[in-house]
Amino acid sequence: MGIFEAILLGIIQGLTEFLPVSSSAHLRISSELMGIGDAGAAFTAITQLGTEAAVVVFFWRDITRIIGRWYQSLMGKLPRKDPDALMGWWIIIGTVPIVVLGLVFQDQIETTLRSLWFTAITLIVFGLLLGLADRVGRKQRDIKDMTWKRGLAYGFAQALALIPGVSRSGGTITAGLLMGYTREAAARYSFLLAIPAVFGSGFYQLVKAIKAPVSPTPMGLTALATVVAFLIALVVIGLFMKYISKRSFMPFVVYRVLLGIVIIVLLVTGVLTADGGTAIAQTAGGAQ
């Protein structure tokens, strides 16, 4: 990977992180098409720190209010049933599934599940699920109607995004729509819920990369891609929230299905290889 590829992947990460199209899938596919192999799970997780920093900037008032009132309720200065305090608890509860499943299936997430066959299939299947949820969802509930059970359901939907192609926002928004939330409420809670998980995963991978740099991508280029992703994401998140307040998710559904089909065709014809990680390992072995 060179500077140009790092910048391009940063742009792709920033453009796709908040759209229900799977940023990890796009990074996985793009790096293969660039001829640099799979950039790796660590690269994906670390660059997501940039896009998640954009979420913090965009929702700064909501985040500081939720944290502040959650802490005040914990200290007995506010009622335990304060809506913002409860939201803090729902986010904590919703983060548990992805932490547990991420640790349990860490090896599979970084190897087997990064196969482009998995990516293509999940793009199509979860794209169709998003379309179904957008069509049949009642879209009556607001974010204030969140409960611990719904927060936990959101959490399991978010955990599915450990598989490239599912999409963190796509999975959680689909769950929200099926539970009757409006498009905007489903997306807003999805973004807030992602903050602890993404920062946790990103910093975990960052520490691992610093202590034992085994990633195929140099840290300097990863940092460059992360900064680029942050700048692009700041623009995209605002545009996305405005879009979904008035329009459906159907364009994203069509895009996901078509992209999945294209990947399958490229795999069958040999243009893409399913296991980029193996290709990298073979290349490195040959170089030795």
C-alpha positions as CSV (number, residue, x, y, z in Angstrom):
1,M,0.0,0.0,0.0
2,G,1.2,3.4,-0.9
3,I,0.1,7.0,0.0
4,F,-2.4,7.1,-2.9
5,E,-4.0,3.8,-1.9
6,A,-4.2,4.9,1.8
7,I,-5.9,8.1,0.9
8,L,-8.4,6.3,-1.4
9,L,-9.2,3.7,1.3
10,G,-9.7,6.5,3.8
11,I,-12.1,8.2,1.5
12,I,-14.0,4.9,1.0
13,Q,-14.2,4.4,4.7
14,G,-15.5,7.9,5.3
15,L,-18.1,7.6,2.6
16,T,-19.4,4.1,3.5
17,E,-19.2,3.9,7.4
18,F,-22.6,5.5,8.0
19,L,-24.4,4.3,4.9
20,P,-26.0,0.8,5.3
21,V,-23.7,-0.7,2.7
22,S,-20.8,-2.0,4.9
23,S,-17.6,0.0,5.0
24,S,-15.6,-3.1,5.9
25,A,-16.9,-4.9,2.8
26,H,-15.9,-1.9,0.7
27,L,-12.4,-1.7,2.2
28,R,-12.1,-5.5,1.7
29,I,-13.1,-5.3,-2.0
30,S,-11.3,-2.1,-2.8
31,S,-8.0,-3.2,-1.5
32,E,-8.3,-6.4,-3.5
33,L,-9.1,-4.5,-6.7
34,M,-6.1,-2.2,-6.1
35,G,-3.9,-5.3,-6.1
36,I,-2.7,-4.8,-2.5
37,G,-4.6,-7.8,-1.1
38,D,-6.6,-7.6,2.1
39,A,-5.6,-4.5,4.1
40,G,-6.6,-6.5,7.2
41,A,-9.1,-6.4,10.1
42,A,-6.7,-4.2,12.1
43,F,-6.6,-1.6,9.3
44,T,-10.4,-1.6,9.1
45,A,-10.9,-1.3,12.9
46,I,-8.3,1.5,13.3
47,T,-9.6,3.6,10.4
48,Q,-13.1,3.4,12.0
49,L,-11.7,5.4,14.8
50,G,-11.7,8.3,12.3
51,T,-15.3,7.9,11.3
52,E,-16.4,7.4,14.9
53,A,-14.6,10.6,15.9
54,A,-16.9,12.3,13.4
55,V,-19.9,10.8,15.2
56,V,-18.6,12.2,18.5
57,V,-18.3,15.7,16.9
58,F,-21.7,15.5,15.2
59,F,-23.6,14.3,18.2
60,W,-21.4,16.1,20.8
61,R,-24.3,17.7,22.6
62,D,-26.3,14.4,22.8
63,I,-23.3,12.5,24.0
64,T,-22.3,14.9,26.7
65,R,-25.9,15.3,27.9
66,I,-26.4,11.5,28.1
67,I,-23.1,10.9,29.9
68,G,-23.7,13.8,32.3
69,R,-27.2,12.8,33.2
70,W,-26.3,9.1,33.4
71,Y,-23.5,10.0,35.9
72,Q,-25.8,12.3,37.9
73,S,-28.5,9.6,38.2
74,L,-25.8,7.1,39.3
75,M,-24.8,9.6,42.1
76,G,-28.5,10.0,43.1
77,K,-28.7,13.6,41.8
78,L,-31.3,12.7,39.2
79,P,-34.1,10.1,39.0
80,R,-33.0,6.7,37.8
81,K,-35.7,6.9,35.1
82,D,-34.4,10.1,33.6
83,P,-34.7,9.5,29.8
84,D,-31.0,10.5,29.1
85,A,-29.8,8.5,32.0
86,L,-31.7,5.4,30.8
87,M,-30.2,6.0,27.3
88,G,-26.8,5.7,28.9
89,W,-27.7,2.3,30.3
90,W,-29.3,1.1,27.1
91,I,-26.1,1.9,25.2
92,I,-24.1,0.0,27.8
93,I,-26.4,-3.0,27.6
94,G,-26.4,-2.9,23.8
95,T,-22.6,-2.9,23.6
96,V,-22.3,-6.2,25.5
97,P,-23.1,-8.6,22.6
98,I,-20.5,-7.2,20.2
99,V,-17.8,-7.3,22.9
100,V,-18.5,-10.9,23.9
101,L,-19.0,-12.2,20.4
102,G,-16.0,-10.2,19.1
103,L,-13.7,-11.8,21.7
104,V,-15.2,-15.3,21.3
105,F,-14.9,-15.3,17.5
106,Q,-11.9,-13.1,17.1
107,D,-9.9,-15.6,15.0
108,Q,-12.8,-16.3,12.6
109,I,-13.5,-12.6,12.2
110,E,-9.9,-11.9,11.2
111,T,-9.6,-14.9,8.9
112,T,-12.5,-17.1,7.7
113,L,-15.3,-14.5,7.8
114,R,-13.2,-12.1,5.7
115,S,-13.7,-14.4,2.7
116,L,-15.3,-12.4,-0.2
117,W,-17.9,-15.2,-0.6
118,F,-19.2,-14.3,2.9
119,T,-19.0,-10.6,2.0
120,A,-21.1,-11.1,-1.2
121,I,-23.7,-13.2,0.4
122,T,-24.2,-11.0,3.4
123,L,-24.4,-7.9,1.2
124,I,-27.3,-9.4,-0.7
125,V,-29.1,-11.1,2.2
126,F,-28.9,-8.2,4.7
127,G,-29.7,-5.8,1.9
128,L,-32.9,-7.6,1.2
129,L,-33.7,-7.6,5.0
130,L,-33.2,-3.9,5.1
131,G,-35.6,-3.4,2.2
132,L,-38.2,-5.6,4.0
133,A,-37.8,-3.8,7.3
134,D,-38.1,-0.4,5.5
135,R,-41.3,-1.6,3.9
136,V,-43.1,-3.3,6.8
137,G,-41.7,-1.3,9.8
138,R,-44.4,0.8,11.5
139,K,-42.0,3.8,11.9
140,Q,-43.9,5.1,14.9
141,R,-41.4,4.9,17.8
142,D,-38.9,7.6,18.7
143,I,-35.6,7.2,20.3
144,K,-37.1,8.0,23.7
145,D,-39.2,4.8,23.4
146,M,-36.0,2.7,23.8
147,T,-36.1,-0.1,26.5
148,W,-33.4,-2.5,27.7
149,K,-34.9,-5.3,25.6
150,R,-34.9,-3.3,22.5
151,G,-31.4,-2.0,23.3
152,L,-30.2,-5.6,23.6
153,A,-31.8,-6.5,20.3
154,Y,-30.0,-3.6,18.7
155,G,-26.8,-4.9,20.3
156,F,-27.1,-8.3,18.7
157,A,-27.9,-6.7,15.4
158,Q,-24.7,-4.6,15.8
159,A,-22.7,-7.7,16.6
160,L,-23.6,-9.2,13.2
161,A,-21.5,-6.4,11.7
162,L,-18.4,-8.3,12.8
163,I,-18.9,-10.1,9.5
164,P,-17.9,-7.8,6.5
165,G,-20.9,-7.2,4.3
166,V,-23.5,-7.0,7.1
167,S,-22.9,-3.3,7.9
168,R,-23.0,-1.9,11.4
169,S,-25.5,0.8,10.5
170,G,-27.4,-1.5,8.1
171,G,-27.8,-4.2,10.7
172,T,-28.9,-1.9,13.6
173,I,-31.1,0.2,11.4
174,T,-32.8,-2.9,10.1
175,A,-33.5,-4.0,13.7
176,G,-34.8,-0.6,14.6
177,L,-37.2,-0.5,11.7
178,L,-38.5,-4.0,12.5
179,M,-39.1,-2.8,16.1
180,G,-41.2,0.1,14.8
181,Y,-38.7,3.0,15.0
182,T,-38.7,5.8,12.6
183,R,-35.8,5.9,10.1
184,E,-34.2,8.9,11.8
185,A,-34.6,7.4,15.3
186,A,-33.2,4.0,14.2
187,A,-30.2,5.7,12.6
188,R,-29.5,8.1,15.5
189,Y,-29.5,5.3,18.1
190,S,-27.4,3.1,15.7
191,F,-24.7,5.8,15.6
192,L,-24.7,6.4,19.4
193,L,-24.6,2.6,20.1
194,A,-21.6,2.2,17.8
195,I,-19.4,4.7,19.8
196,P,-18.2,2.4,22.6
197,A,-17.8,-0.7,20.4
198,V,-15.9,1.1,17.6
199,F,-13.6,2.9,19.9
200,G,-13.0,-0.2,22.0
201,S,-12.2,-2.3,18.9
202,G,-10.1,0.4,17.2
203,F,-7.9,1.1,20.2
204,Y,-7.6,-2.6,20.9
205,Q,-6.3,-3.2,17.4
206,L,-4.1,-0.1,17.6
207,V,-2.4,-1.3,20.8
208,K,-1.9,-4.7,19.2
209,A,-0.4,-3.2,16.0
210,I,2.0,-1.0,18.1
211,K,3.1,-3.9,20.3
212,A,3.4,-6.5,17.5
213,P,3.1,-5.0,14.1
214,V,1.9,-7.9,12.0
215,S,-0.6,-6.0,9.8
216,P,0.3,-5.8,6.1
217,T,-0.3,-2.1,6.2
218,P,2.3,0.3,7.8
219,M,1.0,2.3,10.8
220,G,1.8,5.6,9.1
221,L,-0.4,4.8,6.1
222,T,-3.2,3.5,8.5
223,A,-3.0,6.8,10.4
224,L,-3.3,8.8,7.1
225,A,-6.3,6.8,6.0
226,T,-7.9,7.4,9.5
227,V,-7.5,11.2,9.2
228,V,-9.0,11.2,5.7
229,A,-11.9,9.0,6.9
230,F,-12.6,11.5,9.7
231,L,-12.8,14.5,7.3
232,I,-15.0,12.7,4.8
233,A,-17.3,11.3,7.5
234,L,-18.0,14.7,9.0
235,V,-19.7,15.7,5.7
236,V,-21.4,12.3,5.0
237,I,-23.1,11.9,8.4
238,G,-25.0,15.2,8.2
239,L,-26.1,14.5,4.6
240,F,-27.2,11.0,5.5
241,M,-29.3,12.1,8.5
242,K,-31.1,14.7,6.2
243,Y,-31.7,12.1,3.5
244,I,-33.3,9.5,5.6
245,S,-35.6,12.0,7.3
246,K,-37.5,12.2,4.0
247,R,-36.6,9.2,1.9
248,S,-36.4,5.4,2.0
249,F,-33.5,3.0,2.1
250,M,-34.4,1.3,-1.2
251,P,-31.5,2.9,-3.2
252,F,-29.1,1.3,-0.7
253,V,-30.9,-2.0,-0.9
254,V,-30.6,-2.1,-4.7
255,Y,-26.9,-1.1,-4.5
256,R,-26.1,-3.8,-2.0
257,V,-27.7,-6.5,-4.0
258,L,-26.0,-5.4,-7.2
259,L,-22.7,-5.1,-5.5
260,G,-23.0,-8.6,-4.1
261,I,-23.8,-10.0,-7.5
262,V,-20.9,-8.2,-9.1
263,I,-18.5,-9.7,-6.4
264,I,-19.8,-13.2,-7.1
265,V,-19.3,-12.8,-10.8
266,L,-15.7,-11.5,-10.2
267,L,-15.0,-14.4,-7.9
268,V,-16.3,-17.0,-10.3
269,T,-14.3,-15.4,-13.2
270,G,-11.2,-15.3,-11.1
271,V,-10.8,-11.5,-11.2
272,L,-11.0,-11.5,-7.3
273,T,-9.7,-14.1,-4.9
274,A,-11.9,-15.1,-2.0
275,D,-9.3,-15.2,0.7
276,G,-7.1,-12.1,0.5
277,G,-5.4,-13.0,3.7
278,T,-4.1,-16.3,2.3
279,A,-2.9,-14.5,-0.8
280,I,-1.0,-12.0,1.4
281,A,0.5,-14.9,3.4
282,Q,1.6,-16.7,0.2
283,T,3.1,-13.5,-1.2
284,A,5.0,-12.9,2.0
285,G,6.2,-16.5,2.1
286,G,7.4,-16.3,-1.5
287,A,9.3,-13.1,-0.7
288,Q,11.1,-14.8,2.2
